[in-house]
Amino acid sequence: MDILQLKDKNIVVMGVANERSIAWGIAKKLLEVGANVIFTYRKERSKGKIEKVLADYTEHKTAVIECDVNSDESISKAFTQIGEQFGVIHGIVHSVAFAHAEDLKNRFVETSREGYAFAQDTSAYSLIAVAKAALPYMTEGASIVTMSYLGGQRVLEGYNVMGVAKAALESAMKYLASDLGSEGIRVNAISAGAIRTLAAKGVPSFNTALHKIEELSPLKRNTNQEEVADMTLVMLSNLSRGVTGETIYVDSGYNIMG
């Protein structure tokens, strides 16, 4: 019995940088359960990497579409294209975040105005912009899942402006959940534990965080790409139909510890 009921559903996955990305872990699982996966990319080199990993999935229905989340025009064009090609959007995985390296390395008090605005625009506002562009095609109800991190709730060394952006993202997720609920659209966040990804490399205290989670979390280990992907599939599926506006932690329980 297919309890996930994601076969032939059209799911947009945003933010695959390479095969170590959390977004790729999710996309891979979606392909395995028979979903149609639409990938969006920002830079040409990401497109190449996505096409390379998709070489093993030629029998699946996929698309790779350009979408720069810092441009309303690009977002609108991307979702119009998705709508024309697939008709209905059943789910969106928003795994997009970025901050300037100097705003992570410097003291938080030194965060530049431009750096703050850019981190917010890319990491938090993009969720709102994407939901708006996708809305005309989410006609059968849908599930939007965004990726957060504990640094949005607590001060984590070296996370700085990204933590503030994640706090804004989680708040935006709740307001979107409230706004779109009457149309059968659910919006949730997954707060993943520390995982070795391209994005994680930019956080100076990353290795320390990994050791700390192993030591202090209830499960005494770190999480991985696969565990985050499994929970994301649950949140995209009918199994979580009664859940919206929530931040789900997939971090071996680390967030509950004092």
Buried (B, 14 or more C-beta within 10 A) or exposed (E): EEEBEBEEBBBBBBBBBBBBBBBBBBBBBBBEBBBBBBBBBBEEEBBEBBEEBBEEBEEBBBBBBBBBBBEEEBBBBBBEBBBEEBEBBBBBBBBBBBBBEEBBEBEBEEBEEEBBEBBBBBBBBBBBBBBBBBBEBBBEBBBBBBBBBBBBBEEBEBBBBBBBBBBBBBEBBBEBBEBBEEEEBBBBBBBBBBBBBEBBEBBBBBEBBBEBBBEEBEEEEBBBBEBBBBBBBBBBBEBBEEBBBBBBBBBBBBBEEE
